[in-house]
């Protein structure tokens, strides 16, 4: 399988780290949706990262949908999503919070860095910053329950989603999402980033 996209995307990194944890071999092609648009377009005309090219050539996109497919083909013992209904719902809830925080951080970048200053709409930017912090605050409130991971002894899909979202927030939005407000999350994320699957997959 071929994973296409830059690791500075938290969505690409989420898939790459997950594939390593699942024990699924893959080739990573670090192709930008901005700088190498046409090259990306030749692989996926929609130009969406991450893109996964399956062994038979089928092209998948969207990190959540890619991971749903990967869960179905990896060895059961290596799956990252819980099977039991209640535990799975809890993982989905936390993934939703992490991905919401991540999405709002992306919106902050686009509004702050990609739009001309005279075209920026500050009420919208303030709202998005508030939404990002609301997501991380909700996770900060319960991260102390991790033992040592959110679902127990073994790292899972919610952990990967949160760790990738948090690292991205601190790389691009550290002024808007201040680490000092989230001490438990900072300590927990440091544990995740020390794992070989994370440390061997750094944001570019």
PEFENUR-V778238 format. One record per residue. N is the residue number from 1. RES is the residue in one small letter. SS is DSSP state (A for helix, B for strand, O for the rest). NEAR is the number of other C-alpha atoms within 8 Angstrom. D_FIRST is the distance of its C-alpha to the first C-alpha in whole Angstrom. Layout:
N;RES;SS;NEAR;D_FIRST  N;RES;SS;NEAR;D_FIRST
This chain:
1;x;O;9;0  2;x;B;10;4  3;x;B;14;7  4;x;B;15;10  5;x;O;15;13  6;x;O;14;16  7;x;O;12;17  8;x;O;10;20  9;x;O;11;19  10;x;A;13;19  11;x;A;11;17  12;x;A;16;14  13;x;A;15;15  14;x;A;12;16  15;x;A;12;12  16;x;A;10;11  17;x;A;12;14  18;x;A;12;14  19;x;A;12;10  20;x;A;10;12  21;x;A;9;15  22;x;A;11;13  23;x;O;8;12  24;x;O;8;9  25;x;O;7;7  26;x;O;8;5  27;x;B;7;6  28;x;B;8;9  29;x;B;9;11  30;x;O;8;14  31;x;O;10;15  32;x;O;10;18  33;x;O;11;19  34;x;O;5;23  35;x;O;5;23  36;x;O;9;21  37;x;A;10;21  38;x;A;6;21  39;x;A;8;18  40;x;A;14;16  41;x;A;10;18  42;x;A;7;17  43;x;A;7;13  44;x;O;10;14  45;x;O;7;18  46;x;O;5;19  47;x;O;10;18  48;x;O;9;17  49;x;O;13;15  50;x;O;13;13  51;x;B;13;10  52;x;B;12;7  53;x;B;13;6  54;x;O;10;5  55;x;O;6;5  56;x;O;5;9  57;x;O;6;9  58;x;O;7;10  59;x;B;9;10  60;x;B;10;11  61;x;B;11;13  62;x;O;11;15  63;x;A;11;15  64;x;A;6;17  65;x;A;9;15  66;x;A;12;11  67;x;A;10;13  68;x;A;8;15  69;x;A;8;12  70;x;A;9;11  71;x;A;10;14  72;x;A;6;14  73;x;A;6;12  74;x;O;11;13  75;x;O;7;16  76;x;A;5;19  77;x;A;4;20  78;x;A;9;17  79;x;O;10;17  80;x;O;10;19  81;x;O;10;21  82;x;O;10;24  83;x;O;6;25  84;x;O;6;29  85;x;A;7;30  86;x;A;6;32  87;x;A;10;29  88;x;A;11;27  89;x;A;8;29  90;x;A;8;30  91;x;A;13;26  92;x;A;9;26  93;x;A;8;29  94;x;A;11;28  95;x;A;12;24  96;x;A;8;26  97;x;A;12;29  98;x;A;16;26  99;x;A;11;24  100;x;A;10;28  101;x;A;15;29  102;x;A;14;26  103;x;A;9;26  104;x;A;12;30  105;x;A;15;29  106;x;A;8;27  107;x;A;9;30  108;x;A;12;32  109;x;A;11;30  110;x;A;9;30  111;x;A;10;34  112;x;A;10;35  113;x;A;7;33  114;x;A;7;32  115;x;O;9;36  116;x;O;7;39  117;x;A;6;41  118;x;A;4;44  119;x;A;6;41  120;x;O;10;40  121;x;O;6;41  122;x;A;6;42  123;x;A;6;43  124;x;A;7;39  125;x;A;12;38  126;x;A;8;40  127;x;A;8;39  128;x;A;12;35  129;x;A;13;36  130;x;A;8;38  131;x;A;10;35  132;x;A;15;33  133;x;A;10;35  134;x;A;9;36  135;x;A;12;33  136;x;A;12;33  137;x;A;9;36  138;x;A;9;35  139;x;A;12;33  140;x;A;12;35  141;x;A;7;38  142;x;A;8;36  143;x;A;11;33  144;x;O;7;36  145;x;O;6;36  146;x;O;10;32  147;x;O;8;33  148;x;O;7;31  149;x;B;11;28  150;x;O;12;29  151;x;O;11;28  152;x;B;9;30  153;x;O;7;29  154;x;O;7;25  155;x;O;11;23  156;x;O;12;22  157;x;A;11;20  158;x;A;13;23  159;x;A;11;23  160;x;A;12;20  161;x;A;12;21  162;x;A;12;24  163;x;A;11;24  164;x;A;12;21  165;x;A;13;24  166;x;A;11;27  167;x;A;10;25  168;x;A;14;25  169;x;A;12;28  170;x;A;11;30  171;x;A;7;28  172;x;A;8;29  173;x;O;12;32  174;x;O;10;34  175;x;O;5;37  176;x;O;6;37  177;x;O;11;35  178;x;O;9;37  179;x;A;9;36  180;x;A;5;39  181;x;A;5;39  182;x;O;11;37  183;x;A;9;38  184;x;A;9;36  185;x;A;10;33  186;x;A;9;33  187;x;A;8;34  188;x;A;9;31  189;x;A;11;28  190;x;A;8;29  191;x;A;8;29  192;x;A;10;25  193;x;A;10;24  194;x;O;8;26  195;x;O;8;23  196;x;A;7;21  197;x;A;9;18  198;x;A;11;19  199;x;A;9;21  200;x;O;6;18  201;x;O;10;17  202;x;O;9;20  203;x;O;9;20  204;x;O;5;21
